[in-house]
Amino acid sequence: MIKQHYYYSSLLLLLITLSGCYETERNCSDFQIGTFRSEIILNGKTFKSEFTRTKTLQVETYDNKIDSSNVRWINDCEVVFKTINPKNMAERKDIHLKILTTTDSSYTFEYSYVGERQKQRGVAFKIE
């Protein structure tokens, strides 16, 4: 009985140790430059846009409107966008985006206005 208890305790300890070491691989630098299509679901409705990003600029087309933002990378996986010509108070707020996971052709991200806690999630697909 003691051997069986020791076996299960050792197995549990091994599983905890291995799961603590597991980290999702993110190849964020693969998505800092290029042309993308993004999808965000808000209140059950899907919003799609296309954008082209360089190291310092992002130009996005959504609902036949074009917006341009300055891009400032905090690290390989986090970026802050500042709208170049804001048309209202909401566009004056900077947006913080964090890449959570990556695949070979897409990334999952969360974003919010800088300083706000409520975050939204979406997926972006690299198309060029």
C-alpha positions as CSV (number, residue, x, y, z in Angstrom):
1,M,0.0,0.0,0.0
2,I,2.8,2.4,0.8
3,K,4.6,1.6,-2.5
4,Q,1.4,2.3,-4.4
5,H,0.9,5.7,-2.5
6,Y,4.6,6.6,-3.3
7,Y,4.1,5.7,-7.0
8,Y,1.0,7.9,-7.3
9,S,2.6,10.8,-5.4
10,S,5.7,10.6,-7.7
11,L,3.5,10.5,-10.8
12,L,1.5,13.5,-9.6
13,L,4.6,15.4,-8.9
14,L,6.0,14.6,-12.3
15,L,2.8,15.8,-14.0
16,I,2.8,19.0,-12.1
17,T,6.4,19.7,-12.9
18,L,6.0,19.0,-16.6
19,S,2.8,21.0,-16.9
20,G,4.5,24.0,-15.2
21,C,7.3,23.9,-17.8
22,Y,4.9,23.9,-20.8
23,E,4.7,27.3,-22.5
24,T,2.9,28.1,-25.7
25,E,5.3,28.8,-28.4
26,R,4.8,32.2,-30.0
27,N,6.7,33.4,-33.1
28,C,5.4,37.0,-32.8
29,S,8.2,38.5,-34.9
30,D,6.7,36.6,-37.9
31,F,3.6,38.8,-37.7
32,Q,5.2,42.3,-37.1
33,I,5.2,43.1,-40.9
34,G,2.8,42.0,-43.6
35,T,-0.7,42.1,-44.9
36,F,-3.4,40.5,-42.7
37,R,-7.1,39.9,-42.4
38,S,-8.6,40.0,-38.9
39,E,-11.8,38.8,-37.3
40,I,-13.2,40.0,-34.0
41,I,-16.5,38.8,-32.5
42,L,-18.3,41.4,-30.4
43,N,-21.8,40.7,-29.0
44,G,-22.2,37.7,-31.3
45,K,-21.4,39.7,-34.5
46,T,-18.2,39.1,-36.5
47,F,-16.2,42.2,-37.6
48,K,-13.6,41.7,-40.4
49,S,-10.9,44.1,-41.5
50,E,-7.7,44.0,-43.6
51,F,-4.5,45.8,-42.8
52,T,-0.9,46.2,-43.9
53,R,1.7,46.7,-41.2
54,T,5.3,47.8,-41.3
55,K,7.6,48.2,-38.3
56,T,6.2,51.8,-37.7
57,L,2.9,52.1,-39.6
58,Q,-0.4,50.2,-39.9
59,V,-3.0,51.0,-42.6
60,E,-6.4,49.3,-42.0
61,T,-9.5,49.1,-44.1
62,Y,-12.7,48.4,-42.3
63,D,-16.3,49.0,-43.6
64,N,-14.8,50.9,-46.7
65,K,-12.9,53.3,-44.4
66,I,-9.2,53.6,-44.1
67,D,-7.4,54.3,-40.8
68,S,-3.7,54.8,-40.3
69,S,-1.8,54.3,-37.0
70,N,1.7,54.7,-35.8
71,V,3.1,51.4,-34.5
72,R,5.3,51.1,-31.4
73,W,6.5,47.6,-30.5
74,I,7.0,47.2,-26.7
75,N,8.5,43.7,-27.3
76,D,8.2,41.0,-29.9
77,C,4.6,40.2,-28.9
78,E,3.1,43.5,-27.7
79,V,2.4,46.7,-29.7
80,V,0.7,50.1,-29.2
81,F,-1.2,51.8,-32.0
82,K,-1.8,55.5,-32.1
83,T,-4.2,56.8,-34.7
84,I,-2.5,59.4,-36.9
85,N,-5.6,61.5,-37.7
86,P,-8.2,60.8,-35.0
87,K,-11.7,61.9,-35.9
88,N,-13.3,61.5,-32.5
89,M,-12.4,61.0,-28.8
90,A,-12.3,57.1,-29.1
91,E,-9.7,57.3,-31.9
92,R,-7.5,59.6,-29.7
93,K,-7.0,56.7,-27.3
94,D,-4.0,54.4,-27.9
95,I,-4.7,50.7,-28.4
96,H,-2.5,48.0,-26.7
97,L,-2.4,44.6,-28.5
98,K,-0.8,41.5,-27.3
99,I,-0.2,38.4,-29.4
100,L,-1.3,35.4,-27.3
101,T,-0.6,32.4,-29.6
102,T,0.7,31.9,-33.2
103,T,0.5,29.3,-35.9
104,D,2.4,29.3,-39.2
105,S,-0.2,31.7,-40.8
106,S,-2.2,33.3,-38.0
107,Y,-2.1,34.7,-34.5
108,T,-4.7,35.1,-31.7
109,F,-4.6,38.4,-29.9
110,E,-6.2,40.5,-27.2
111,Y,-6.5,44.2,-27.2
112,S,-7.8,47.1,-25.2
113,Y,-7.5,50.9,-25.0
114,V,-4.3,51.7,-23.0
115,G,-5.1,51.8,-19.3
116,E,-8.4,49.9,-19.6
117,R,-9.0,46.5,-18.2
118,Q,-11.7,45.2,-20.5
119,K,-10.0,43.3,-23.3
120,Q,-11.4,41.9,-26.5
121,R,-10.0,38.9,-28.5
122,G,-9.5,38.2,-32.1
123,V,-7.6,36.3,-34.8
124,A,-5.5,37.7,-37.6
125,F,-4.5,35.7,-40.7
126,K,-1.4,36.6,-42.7
127,I,-2.3,36.9,-46.3
128,E,1.0,38.3,-47.7
